[in-house]
Structure formats: structure tokens, C-alpha cells
Amino acid sequence: MIRVTGFNGKEFYINAEYIEKIEANPDTTITLFNGRKYIVTEPVEEVVKKILEYKKKIFLPPLVGDE
């Protein structure tokens, strides 16, 4: 899951596996596979970066000495 911030200033988590698309409309809008939309304060590039970091943690094996 990735942490994002809503326009009310509250942080919440979205399951990155359920994200279908991310748009700048001009606000960043995250659409899940079920059609639910979330508008967040982070720019699109930051959300994508968070998704990539999350995926690396899930799919890459730990390095020797990282435990």
C-alpha cells in the first residue's frame, strides 16, 4: 500500500495493486479498478514514484545483509 494525502490534509493508504490510472486534472486523481476515484495533493510523478518503491519492496529479493 502507498500513503497519500487527501485535500482535507489527512493521510490515508491506497492499495497500489488496485490502481487503474492516475491523471492530472489538474489535481492528481487516482482511479481504482472498481471506478472509485481519489483526489490527492501529491503530484502524479510522486504517486508513481511511491508505487515503484512499493513494487520494488514486494518483488525484489533483499540484499545480503538487509534484514
CHARMM internal coordinates of N, CA and C (Angstrom, degrees):
IC EDIT
DIST 1 N 1 CA 1.4480
DIST 1 CA 1 C 1.5265
ANGL 1 N 1 CA 1 C 108.78
DIST 1 C 2 N 1.3264
ANGL 1 CA 1 C 2 N 115.28
DIHE 1 N 1 CA 1 C 2 N 152.44
DIST 2 N 2 CA 1.4623
ANGL 1 C 2 N 2 CA 120.13
DIHE 1 CA 1 C 2 N 2 CA 178.37
DIST 2 CA 2 C 1.5302
ANGL 2 N 2 CA 2 C 109.05
DIHE 1 C 2 N 2 CA 2 C -117.94
DIST 2 C 3 N 1.3266
ANGL 2 CA 2 C 3 N 115.26
DIHE 2 N 2 CA 2 C 3 N 148.43
DIST 3 N 3 CA 1.4641
ANGL 2 C 3 N 3 CA 120.66
DIHE 2 CA 2 C 3 N 3 CA 179.83
DIST 3 CA 3 C 1.5224
ANGL 3 N 3 CA 3 C 109.04
DIHE 2 C 3 N 3 CA 3 C -95.28
DIST 3 C 4 N 1.3340
ANGL 3 CA 3 C 4 N 115.55
DIHE 3 N 3 CA 3 C 4 N 129.94
DIST 4 N 4 CA 1.4585
ANGL 3 C 4 N 4 CA 122.16
DIHE 3 CA 3 C 4 N 4 CA 177.62
DIST 4 CA 4 C 1.5279
ANGL 4 N 4 CA 4 C 108.44
DIHE 3 C 4 N 4 CA 4 C -132.58
DIST 4 C 5 N 1.3376
ANGL 4 CA 4 C 5 N 116.37
DIHE 4 N 4 CA 4 C 5 N 169.47
DIST 5 N 5 CA 1.4627
ANGL 4 C 5 N 5 CA 121.54
DIHE 4 CA 4 C 5 N 5 CA -177.78
DIST 5 CA 5 C 1.5121
ANGL 5 N 5 CA 5 C 109.68
DIHE 4 C 5 N 5 CA 5 C -120.65
DIST 5 C 6 N 1.3240
ANGL 5 CA 5 C 6 N 116.13
DIHE 5 N 5 CA 5 C 6 N 126.63
DIST 6 N 6 CA 1.4642
ANGL 5 C 6 N 6 CA 120.92
DIHE 5 CA 5 C 6 N 6 CA 175.93
DIST 6 CA 6 C 1.5223
ANGL 6 N 6 CA 6 C 110.17
DIHE 5 C 6 N 6 CA 6 C -78.62
DIST 6 C 7 N 1.3312
ANGL 6 CA 6 C 7 N 116.86
DIHE 6 N 6 CA 6 C 7 N 170.11
DIST 7 N 7 CA 1.4595
ANGL 6 C 7 N 7 CA 120.43
DIHE 6 CA 6 C 7 N 7 CA -178.95
DIST 7 CA 7 C 1.5214
ANGL 7 N 7 CA 7 C 113.07
DIHE 6 C 7 N 7 CA 7 C -70.61
DIST 7 C 8 N 1.3228
ANGL 7 CA 7 C 8 N 117.72
DIHE 7 N 7 CA 7 C 8 N -11.45
DIST 8 N 8 CA 1.4607
ANGL 7 C 8 N 8 CA 120.88
DIHE 7 CA 7 C 8 N 8 CA 174.35
DIST 8 CA 8 C 1.5277
ANGL 8 N 8 CA 8 C 111.59
DIHE 7 C 8 N 8 CA 8 C -83.63
DIST 8 C 9 N 1.3505
ANGL 8 CA 8 C 9 N 116.36
DIHE 8 N 8 CA 8 C 9 N 0.70
DIST 9 N 9 CA 1.4591
ANGL 8 C 9 N 9 CA 121.65
DIHE 8 CA 8 C 9 N 9 CA 178.91
DIST 9 CA 9 C 1.5164
ANGL 9 N 9 CA 9 C 114.61
DIHE 8 C 9 N 9 CA 9 C 87.51
DIST 9 C 10 N 1.3182
ANGL 9 CA 9 C 10 N 117.55
DIHE 9 N 9 CA 9 C 10 N -4.99
DIST 10 N 10 CA 1.4640
ANGL 9 C 10 N 10 CA 120.88
DIHE 9 CA 9 C 10 N 10 CA -179.17
DIST 10 CA 10 C 1.5225
ANGL 10 N 10 CA 10 C 110.34
DIHE 9 C 10 N 10 CA 10 C -88.18
DIST 10 C 11 N 1.3361
ANGL 10 CA 10 C 11 N 114.85
DIHE 10 N 10 CA 10 C 11 N 135.79
DIST 11 N 11 CA 1.4587
ANGL 10 C 11 N 11 CA 120.84
DIHE 10 CA 10 C 11 N 11 CA 176.86
DIST 11 CA 11 C 1.5203
ANGL 11 N 11 CA 11 C 109.55
DIHE 10 C 11 N 11 CA 11 C -85.23
DIST 11 C 12 N 1.3204
ANGL 11 CA 11 C 12 N 115.22
DIHE 11 N 11 CA 11 C 12 N 146.14
DIST 12 N 12 CA 1.4627
ANGL 11 C 12 N 12 CA 120.83
DIHE 11 CA 11 C 12 N 12 CA 175.12
DIST 12 CA 12 C 1.5195
ANGL 12 N 12 CA 12 C 108.54
DIHE 11 C 12 N 12 CA 12 C -150.51
DIST 12 C 13 N 1.3092
ANGL 12 CA 12 C 13 N 115.88
DIHE 12 N 12 CA 12 C 13 N 169.58
DIST 13 N 13 CA 1.4592
ANGL 12 C 13 N 13 CA 121.76
DIHE 12 CA 12 C 13 N 13 CA -176.60
DIST 13 CA 13 C 1.5241
ANGL 13 N 13 CA 13 C 110.41
DIHE 12 C 13 N 13 CA 13 C -111.84
DIST 13 C 14 N 1.3367
ANGL 13 CA 13 C 14 N 114.60
DIHE 13 N 13 CA 13 C 14 N 140.80
DIST 14 N 14 CA 1.4615
ANGL 13 C 14 N 14 CA 121.68
DIHE 13 CA 13 C 14 N 14 CA 176.10
DIST 14 CA 14 C 1.5272
ANGL 14 N 14 CA 14 C 107.02
DIHE 13 C 14 N 14 CA 14 C -121.65
DIST 14 C 15 N 1.3218
ANGL 14 CA 14 C 15 N 115.76
DIHE 14 N 14 CA 14 C 15 N 138.15
DIST 15 N 15 CA 1.4547
ANGL 14 C 15 N 15 CA 120.36
DIHE 14 CA 14 C 15 N 15 CA 176.49
DIST 15 CA 15 C 1.5306
ANGL 15 N 15 CA 15 C 108.07
DIHE 14 C 15 N 15 CA 15 C -72.94
DIST 15 C 16 N 1.3116
ANGL 15 CA 15 C 16 N 116.56
DIHE 15 N 15 CA 15 C 16 N 112.10
DIST 16 N 16 CA 1.4654
ANGL 15 C 16 N 16 CA 122.07
DIHE 15 CA 15 C 16 N 16 CA -176.74
DIST 16 CA 16 C 1.5235
ANGL 16 N 16 CA 16 C 112.18
DIHE 15 C 16 N 16 CA 16 C -61.65
DIST 16 C 17 N 1.3146
ANGL 16 CA 16 C 17 N 117.65
DIHE 16 N 16 CA 16 C 17 N -24.01
DIST 17 N 17 CA 1.4628
ANGL 16 C 17 N 17 CA 121.20
DIHE 16 CA 16 C 17 N 17 CA -179.80
DIST 17 CA 17 C 1.5288
ANGL 17 N 17 CA 17 C 111.53
DIHE 16 C 17 N 17 CA 17 C -69.97
DIST 17 C 18 N 1.3248
ANGL 17 CA 17 C 18 N 117.71
DIHE 17 N 17 CA 17 C 18 N -20.69
DIST 18 N 18 CA 1.4680
ANGL 17 C 18 N 18 CA 121.57
DIHE 17 CA 17 C 18 N 18 CA -176.15
DIST 18 CA 18 C 1.5193
ANGL 18 N 18 CA 18 C 113.41
DIHE 17 C 18 N 18 CA 18 C -97.15
DIST 18 C 19 N 1.3396
ANGL 18 CA 18 C 19 N 117.64
DIHE 18 N 18 CA 18 C 19 N 0.06
DIST 19 N 19 CA 1.4609
ANGL 18 C 19 N 19 CA 120.21
DIHE 18 CA 18 C 19 N 19 CA -178.34
DIST 19 CA 19 C 1.5237
ANGL 19 N 19 CA 19 C 109.49
DIHE 18 C 19 N 19 CA 19 C -77.35
DIST 19 C 20 N 1.3229
ANGL 19 CA 19 C 20 N 114.93
DIHE 19 N 19 CA 19 C 20 N 126.34
DIST 20 N 20 CA 1.4630
ANGL 19 C 20 N 20 CA 120.90
DIHE 19 CA 19 C 20 N 20 CA 177.91
DIST 20 CA 20 C 1.5277
ANGL 20 N 20 CA 20 C 110.71
DIHE 19 C 20 N 20 CA 20 C -95.35
DIST 20 C 21 N 1.3489
ANGL 20 CA 20 C 21 N 116.47
DIHE 20 N 20 CA 20 C 21 N -43.16
DIST 21 N 21 CA 1.4632
ANGL 20 C 21 N 21 CA 118.84
DIHE 20 CA 20 C 21 N 21 CA 178.31
DIST 21 CA 21 C 1.5184
ANGL 21 N 21 CA 21 C 110.80
DIHE 20 C 21 N 21 CA 21 C -155.54
DIST 21 C 22 N 1.3405
ANGL 21 CA 21 C 22 N 114.00
DIHE 21 N 21 CA 21 C 22 N 159.35
DIST 22 N 22 CA 1.4598
ANGL 21 C 22 N 22 CA 122.75
DIHE 21 CA 21 C 22 N 22 CA 178.45
DIST 22 CA 22 C 1.5178
ANGL 22 N 22 CA 22 C 106.31
DIHE 21 C 22 N 22 CA 22 C -130.51
DIST 22 C 23 N 1.3335
ANGL 22 CA 22 C 23 N 116.51
DIHE 22 N 22 CA 22 C 23 N 128.16
DIST 23 N 23 CA 1.4564
ANGL 22 C 23 N 23 CA 121.26
DIHE 22 CA 22 C 23 N 23 CA -177.58
DIST 23 CA 23 C 1.5201
ANGL 23 N 23 CA 23 C 110.47
DIHE 22 C 23 N 23 CA 23 C -129.23
DIST 23 C 24 N 1.3404
ANGL 23 CA 23 C 24 N 115.21
DIHE 23 N 23 CA 23 C 24 N 154.66
DIST 24 N 24 CA 1.4625
ANGL 23 C 24 N 24 CA 121.64
DIHE 23 CA 23 C 24 N 24 CA 170.98
DIST 24 CA 24 C 1.5186
ANGL 24 N 24 CA 24 C 106.01
DIHE 23 C 24 N 24 CA 24 C -108.47
DIST 24 C 25 N 1.3299
ANGL 24 CA 24 C 25 N 117.53
DIHE 24 N 24 CA 24 C 25 N 108.54
DIST 25 N 25 CA 1.4671
ANGL 24 C 25 N 25 CA 122.25
DIHE 24 CA 24 C 25 N 25 CA -170.84
DIST 25 CA 25 C 1.5259
ANGL 25 N 25 CA 25 C 116.46
DIHE 24 C 25 N 25 CA 25 C -119.72
DIST 25 C 26 N 1.2325
ANGL 25 CA 25 C 26 N 133.32
DIHE 25 N 25 CA 25 C 26 N 27.20
DIST 26 N 26 CA 1.4504
ANGL 25 C 26 N 26 CA 129.40
DIHE 25 CA 25 C 26 N 26 CA -2.03
DIST 26 CA 26 C 1.5209
ANGL 26 N 26 CA 26 C 113.10
DIHE 25 C 26 N 26 CA 26 C -79.16
DIST 26 C 27 N 1.3513
ANGL 26 CA 26 C 27 N 117.45
DIHE 26 N 26 CA 26 C 27 N -15.94
DIST 27 N 27 CA 1.4654
ANGL 26 C 27 N 27 CA 118.88
DIHE 26 CA 26 C 27 N 27 CA 177.45
DIST 27 CA 27 C 1.5240
ANGL 27 N 27 CA 27 C 108.72
DIHE 26 C 27 N 27 CA 27 C -75.30
DIST 27 C 28 N 1.3208
ANGL 27 CA 27 C 28 N 116.59
DIHE 27 N 27 CA 27 C 28 N 152.14
DIST 28 N 28 CA 1.4615
ANGL 27 C 28 N 28 CA 120.91
DIHE 27 CA 27 C 28 N 28 CA -179.22
DIST 28 CA 28 C 1.5230
ANGL 28 N 28 CA 28 C 109.08
DIHE 27 C 28 N 28 CA 28 C -72.26
DIST 28 C 29 N 1.3288
ANGL 28 CA 28 C 29 N 115.19
DIHE 28 N 28 CA 28 C 29 N 120.62
DIST 29 N 29 CA 1.4591
ANGL 28 C 29 N 29 CA 122.12
DIHE 28 CA 28 C 29 N 29 CA 179.83
DIST 29 CA 29 C 1.5198
ANGL 29 N 29 CA 29 C 108.70
DIHE 28 C 29 N 29 CA 29 C -117.03
DIST 29 C 30 N 1.3356
ANGL 29 CA 29 C 30 N 115.27
DIHE 29 N 29 CA 29 C 30 N 123.83
DIST 30 N 30 CA 1.4582
ANGL 29 C 30 N 30 CA 122.19
DIHE 29 CA 29 C 30 N 30 CA 178.41
DIST 30 CA 30 C 1.5247
ANGL 30 N 30 CA 30 C 107.52
DIHE 29 C 30 N 30 CA 30 C -104.10
DIST 30 C 31 N 1.3333
ANGL 30 CA 30 C 31 N 116.07
DIHE 30 N 30 CA 30 C 31 N 124.83
DIST 31 N 31 CA 1.4609
ANGL 30 C 31 N 31 CA 121.07
DIHE 30 CA 30 C 31 N 31 CA 178.51
DIST 31 CA 31 C 1.5241
ANGL 31 N 31 CA 31 C 108.44
DIHE 30 C 31 N 31 CA 31 C -110.36
DIST 31 C 32 N 1.3220
ANGL 31 CA 31 C 32 N 115.92
DIHE 31 N 31 CA 31 C 32 N 127.97
DIST 32 N 32 CA 1.4629
ANGL 31 C 32 N 32 CA 121.22
DIHE 31 CA 31 C 32 N 32 CA 177.44
DIST 32 CA 32 C 1.5182
ANGL 32 N 32 CA 32 C 109.87
DIHE 31 C 32 N 32 CA 32 C -88.92
DIST 32 C 33 N 1.3305
ANGL 32 CA 32 C 33 N 116.37
DIHE 32 N 32 CA 32 C 33 N 166.23
DIST 33 N 33 CA 1.4576
ANGL 32 C 33 N 33 CA 121.53
DIHE 32 CA 32 C 33 N 33 CA -177.12
DIST 33 CA 33 C 1.5221
ANGL 33 N 33 CA 33 C 112.51
DIHE 32 C 33 N 33 CA 33 C -59.45
DIST 33 C 34 N 1.3446
ANGL 33 CA 33 C 34 N 118.06
DIHE 33 N 33 CA 33 C 34 N -24.67
DIST 34 N 34 CA 1.4599
ANGL 33 C 34 N 34 CA 121.46
DIHE 33 CA 33 C 34 N 34 CA -178.73
DIST 34 CA 34 C 1.5314
ANGL 34 N 34 CA 34 C 112.73
DIHE 33 C 34 N 34 CA 34 C -89.28
DIST 34 C 35 N 1.3523
ANGL 34 CA 34 C 35 N 116.55
DIHE 34 N 34 CA 34 C 35 N 4.20
DIST 35 N 35 CA 1.4569
ANGL 34 C 35 N 35 CA 120.74
DIHE 34 CA 34 C 35 N 35 CA 178.32
DIST 35 CA 35 C 1.5162
ANGL 35 N 35 CA 35 C 115.03
DIHE 34 C 35 N 35 CA 35 C 93.81
DIST 35 C 36 N 1.3080
ANGL 35 CA 35 C 36 N 117.13
DIHE 35 N 35 CA 35 C 36 N -10.76
DIST 36 N 36 CA 1.4685
ANGL 35 C 36 N 36 CA 120.37
DIHE 35 CA 35 C 36 N 36 CA 179.24
DIST 36 CA 36 C 1.5193
ANGL 36 N 36 CA 36 C 110.06
DIHE 35 C 36 N 36 CA 36 C -68.15
DIST 36 C 37 N 1.3327
ANGL 36 CA 36 C 37 N 116.48
DIHE 36 N 36 CA 36 C 37 N 136.65
DIST 37 N 37 CA 1.4627
ANGL 36 C 37 N 37 CA 121.58
DIHE 36 CA 36 C 37 N 37 CA -177.10
DIST 37 CA 37 C 1.5182
ANGL 37 N 37 CA 37 C 110.78
DIHE 36 C 37 N 37 CA 37 C -117.42
DIST 37 C 38 N 1.3269
ANGL 37 CA 37 C 38 N 114.90
DIHE 37 N 37 CA 37 C 38 N 144.13
DIST 38 N 38 CA 1.4590
ANGL 37 C 38 N 38 CA 122.35
DIHE 37 CA 37 C 38 N 38 CA 176.18
DIST 38 CA 38 C 1.5185
ANGL 38 N 38 CA 38 C 108.14
DIHE 37 C 38 N 38 CA 38 C -129.18
DIST 38 C 39 N 1.3193
ANGL 38 CA 38 C 39 N 116.76
DIHE 38 N 38 CA 38 C 39 N 132.77
DIST 39 N 39 CA 1.4549
ANGL 38 C 39 N 39 CA 121.68
DIHE 38 CA 38 C 39 N 39 CA 175.19
DIST 39 CA 39 C 1.5238
ANGL 39 N 39 CA 39 C 106.65
DIHE 38 C 39 N 39 CA 39 C -103.29
DIST 39 C 40 N 1.3416
ANGL 39 CA 39 C 40 N 115.90
DIHE 39 N 39 CA 39 C 40 N 126.56
DIST 40 N 40 CA 1.4654
ANGL 39 C 40 N 40 CA 120.91
DIHE 39 CA 39 C 40 N 40 CA -174.81
DIST 40 CA 40 C 1.5236
ANGL 40 N 40 CA 40 C 110.59
DIHE 39 C 40 N 40 CA 40 C -125.96
DIST 40 C 41 N 1.3235
ANGL 40 CA 40 C 41 N 115.94
DIHE 40 N 40 CA 40 C 41 N 162.82
DIST 41 N 41 CA 1.4623
ANGL 40 C 41 N 41 CA 121.16
DIHE 40 CA 40 C 41 N 41 CA -177.02
DIST 41 CA 41 C 1.5240
ANGL 41 N 41 CA 41 C 113.01
DIHE 40 C 41 N 41 CA 41 C -82.69
DIST 41 C 42 N 1.3303
ANGL 41 CA 41 C 42 N 118.01
DIHE 41 N 41 CA 41 C 42 N -22.97
DIST 42 N 42 CA 1.4557
ANGL 41 C 42 N 42 CA 121.44
DIHE 41 CA 41 C 42 N 42 CA -178.95
DIST 42 CA 42 C 1.5364
ANGL 42 N 42 CA 42 C 109.80
DIHE 41 C 42 N 42 CA 42 C -68.88
DIST 42 C 43 N 1.3431
ANGL 42 CA 42 C 43 N 116.83
DIHE 42 N 42 CA 42 C 43 N 142.94
DIST 43 N 43 CA 1.4692
ANGL 42 C 43 N 43 CA 119.12
DIHE 42 CA 42 C 43 N 43 CA 173.86
DIST 43 CA 43 C 1.5257
ANGL 43 N 43 CA 43 C 110.89
DIHE 42 C 43 N 43 CA 43 C -68.72
DIST 43 C 44 N 1.3333
ANGL 43 CA 43 C 44 N 116.80
DIHE 43 N 43 CA 43 C 44 N 159.13
DIST 44 N 44 CA 1.4604
ANGL 43 C 44 N 44 CA 122.34
DIHE 43 CA 43 C 44 N 44 CA -178.17
DIST 44 CA 44 C 1.5272
ANGL 44 N 44 CA 44 C 111.11
DIHE 43 C 44 N 44 CA 44 C -52.64
DIST 44 C 45 N 1.3256
ANGL 44 CA 44 C 45 N 116.76
DIHE 44 N 44 CA 44 C 45 N -44.68
DIST 45 N 45 CA 1.4632
ANGL 44 C 45 N 45 CA 120.88
DIHE 44 CA 44 C 45 N 45 CA -176.73
DIST 45 CA 45 C 1.5297
ANGL 45 N 45 CA 45 C 111.67
DIHE 44 C 45 N 45 CA 45 C -59.98
DIST 45 C 46 N 1.3287
ANGL 45 CA 45 C 46 N 116.70
DIHE 45 N 45 CA 45 C 46 N -37.68
DIST 46 N 46 CA 1.4685
ANGL 45 C 46 N 46 CA 120.17
DIHE 45 CA 45 C 46 N 46 CA -179.96
DIST 46 CA 46 C 1.5254
ANGL 46 N 46 CA 46 C 111.14
DIHE 45 C 46 N 46 CA 46 C -69.79
DIST 46 C 47 N 1.3282
ANGL 46 CA 46 C 47 N 117.08
DIHE 46 N 46 CA 46 C 47 N -39.47
DIST 47 N 47 CA 1.4636
ANGL 46 C 47 N 47 CA 120.56
DIHE 46 CA 46 C 47 N 47 CA 177.84
DIST 47 CA 47 C 1.5264
ANGL 47 N 47 CA 47 C 109.80
DIHE 46 C 47 N 47 CA 47 C -63.34
DIST 47 C 48 N 1.3349
ANGL 47 CA 47 C 48 N 117.10
DIHE 47 N 47 CA 47 C 48 N -43.97
DIST 48 N 48 CA 1.4662
ANGL 47 C 48 N 48 CA 120.78
DIHE 47 CA 47 C 48 N 48 CA 178.25
DIST 48 CA 48 C 1.5263
ANGL 48 N 48 CA 48 C 110.12
DIHE 47 C 48 N 48 CA 48 C -61.26
DIST 48 C 49 N 1.3304
ANGL 48 CA 48 C 49 N 117.29
DIHE 48 N 48 CA 48 C 49 N -42.63
DIST 49 N 49 CA 1.4691
ANGL 48 C 49 N 49 CA 121.35
DIHE 48 CA 48 C 49 N 49 CA 178.29
DIST 49 CA 49 C 1.5319
ANGL 49 N 49 CA 49 C 110.57
DIHE 48 C 49 N 49 CA 49 C -59.62
DIST 49 C 50 N 1.3227
ANGL 49 CA 49 C 50 N 117.08
DIHE 49 N 49 CA 49 C 50 N -42.62
DIST 50 N 50 CA 1.4672
ANGL 49 C 50 N 50 CA 120.69
DIHE 49 CA 49 C 50 N 50 CA 179.12
DIST 50 CA 50 C 1.5286
ANGL 50 N 50 CA 50 C 111.14
DIHE 49 C 50 N 50 CA 50 C -63.88
DIST 50 C 51 N 1.3254
ANGL 50 CA 50 C 51 N 116.13
DIHE 50 N 50 CA 50 C 51 N -38.51
DIST 51 N 51 CA 1.4682
ANGL 50 C 51 N 51 CA 120.06
DIHE 50 CA 50 C 51 N 51 CA 178.73
DIST 51 CA 51 C 1.5206
ANGL 51 N 51 CA 51 C 110.05
DIHE 50 C 51 N 51 CA 51 C -64.99
DIST 51 C 52 N 1.3279
ANGL 51 CA 51 C 52 N 117.17
DIHE 51 N 51 CA 51 C 52 N -44.84
DIST 52 N 52 CA 1.4605
ANGL 51 C 52 N 52 CA 120.75
DIHE 51 CA 51 C 52 N 52 CA 179.44
DIST 52 CA 52 C 1.5242
ANGL 52 N 52 CA 52 C 111.69
DIHE 51 C 52 N 52 CA 52 C -62.64
DIST 52 C 53 N 1.3360
ANGL 52 CA 52 C 53 N 117.66
DIHE 52 N 52 CA 52 C 53 N -41.38
DIST 53 N 53 CA 1.4716
ANGL 52 C 53 N 53 CA 121.04
DIHE 52 CA 52 C 53 N 53 CA 177.43
DIST 53 CA 53 C 1.5238
ANGL 53 N 53 CA 53 C 110.57
DIHE 52 C 53 N 53 CA 53 C -62.52
DIST 53 C 54 N 1.3246
ANGL 53 CA 53 C 54 N 116.38
DIHE 53 N 53 CA 53 C 54 N -42.41
DIST 54 N 54 CA 1.4630
ANGL 53 C 54 N 54 CA 121.37
DIHE 53 CA 53 C 54 N 54 CA 178.20
DIST 54 CA 54 C 1.5333
ANGL 54 N 54 CA 54 C 110.33
DIHE 53 C 54 N 54 CA 54 C -60.81
DIST 54 C 55 N 1.3426
ANGL 54 CA 54 C 55 N 116.70
DIHE 54 N 54 CA 54 C 55 N -47.68
DIST 55 N 55 CA 1.4637
ANGL 54 C 55 N 55 CA 120.74
DIHE 54 CA 54 C 55 N 55 CA -178.29
DIST 55 CA 55 C 1.5273
ANGL 55 N 55 CA 55 C 111.24
DIHE 54 C 55 N 55 CA 55 C -63.39
DIST 55 C 56 N 1.3333
ANGL 55 CA 55 C 56 N 117.35
DIHE 55 N 55 CA 55 C 56 N -37.59
DIST 56 N 56 CA 1.4667
ANGL 55 C 56 N 56 CA 120.27
DIHE 55 CA 55 C 56 N 56 CA 177.84
DIST 56 CA 56 C 1.5220
ANGL 56 N 56 CA 56 C 110.85
DIHE 55 C 56 N 56 CA 56 C -62.05
DIST 56 C 57 N 1.3288
ANGL 56 CA 56 C 57 N 116.98
DIHE 56 N 56 CA 56 C 57 N -40.90
DIST 57 N 57 CA 1.4607
ANGL 56 C 57 N 57 CA 120.92
DIHE 56 CA 56 C 57 N 57 CA 179.55
DIST 57 CA 57 C 1.5224
ANGL 57 N 57 CA 57 C 110.99
DIHE 56 C 57 N 57 CA 57 C -64.53
DIST 57 C 58 N 1.3147
ANGL 57 CA 57 C 58 N 116.71
DIHE 57 N 57 CA 57 C 58 N -35.07
DIST 58 N 58 CA 1.4587
ANGL 57 C 58 N 58 CA 121.24
DIHE 57 CA 57 C 58 N 58 CA -176.04
DIST 58 CA 58 C 1.5281
ANGL 58 N 58 CA 58 C 111.88
DIHE 57 C 58 N 58 CA 58 C -79.33
DIST 58 C 59 N 1.3432
ANGL 58 CA 58 C 59 N 116.65
DIHE 58 N 58 CA 58 C 59 N -42.88
DIST 59 N 59 CA 1.4555
ANGL 58 C 59 N 59 CA 119.92
DIHE 58 CA 58 C 59 N 59 CA -168.25
DIST 59 CA 59 C 1.5181
ANGL 59 N 59 CA 59 C 115.54
DIHE 58 C 59 N 59 CA 59 C -102.27
DIST 59 C 60 N 1.3215
ANGL 59 CA 59 C 60 N 118.76
DIHE 59 N 59 CA 59 C 60 N -18.42
DIST 60 N 60 CA 1.4622
ANGL 59 C 60 N 60 CA 119.28
DIHE 59 CA 59 C 60 N 60 CA 179.25
DIST 60 CA 60 C 1.5270
ANGL 60 N 60 CA 60 C 110.53
DIHE 59 C 60 N 60 CA 60 C -92.66
DIST 60 C 61 N 1.3258
ANGL 60 CA 60 C 61 N 117.56
DIHE 60 N 60 CA 60 C 61 N 137.63
DIST 61 N 61 CA 1.4628
ANGL 60 C 61 N 61 CA 119.03
DIHE 60 CA 60 C 61 N 61 CA 177.72
DIST 61 CA 61 C 1.5282
ANGL 61 N 61 CA 61 C 110.43
DIHE 60 C 61 N 61 CA 61 C -69.26
DIST 61 C 62 N 1.3208
ANGL 61 CA 61 C 62 N 117.77
DIHE 61 N 61 CA 61 C 62 N 150.69
DIST 62 N 62 CA 1.4680
ANGL 61 C 62 N 62 CA 120.31
DIHE 61 CA 61 C 62 N 62 CA 178.90
DIST 62 CA 62 C 1.5289
ANGL 62 N 62 CA 62 C 110.34
DIHE 61 C 62 N 62 CA 62 C -64.84
DIST 62 C 63 N 1.3128
ANGL 62 CA 62 C 63 N 115.29
DIHE 62 N 62 CA 62 C 63 N 147.40
DIST 63 N 63 CA 1.4489
ANGL 62 C 63 N 63 CA 120.33
DIHE 62 CA 62 C 63 N 63 CA 176.24
DIST 63 CA 63 C 1.5244
ANGL 63 N 63 CA 63 C 109.56
DIHE 62 C 63 N 63 CA 63 C -74.51
DIST 63 C 64 N 1.3220
ANGL 63 CA 63 C 64 N 117.13
DIHE 63 N 63 CA 63 C 64 N 156.31
DIST 64 N 64 CA 1.4627
ANGL 63 C 64 N 64 CA 121.34
DIHE 63 CA 63 C 64 N 64 CA 178.48
DIST 64 CA 64 C 1.5195
ANGL 64 N 64 CA 64 C 108.38
DIHE 63 C 64 N 64 CA 64 C -59.70
DIST 64 C 65 N 1.2928
ANGL 64 CA 64 C 65 N 117.02
DIHE 64 N 64 CA 64 C 65 N 128.34
DIST 65 N 65 CA 1.4672
ANGL 64 C 65 N 65 CA 121.68
DIHE 64 CA 64 C 65 N 65 CA 179.90
DIST 65 CA 65 C 1.5231
ANGL 65 N 65 CA 65 C 113.32
DIHE 64 C 65 N 65 CA 65 C 94.38
DIST 65 C 66 N 1.3530
ANGL 65 CA 65 C 66 N 118.02
DIHE 65 N 65 CA 65 C 66 N -13.03
DIST 66 N 66 CA 1.4623
ANGL 65 C 66 N 66 CA 121.63
DIHE 65 CA 65 C 66 N 66 CA 175.86
DIST 66 CA 66 C 1.5189
ANGL 66 N 66 CA 66 C 108.90
DIHE 65 C 66 N 66 CA 66 C -92.94
DIST 66 C 67 N 1.2857
ANGL 66 CA 66 C 67 N 115.70
DIHE 66 N 66 CA 66 C 67 N 107.63
DIST 67 N 67 CA 1.4661
ANGL 66 C 67 N 67 CA 119.16
DIHE 66 CA 66 C 67 N 67 CA 179.51
DIST 67 CA 67 C 1.4917
ANGL 67 N 67 CA 67 C 109.77
DIHE 66 C 67 N 67 CA 67 C -138.50
END
COOR INIT
IC SEED 1 N 1 CA 1 C
IC BUILD
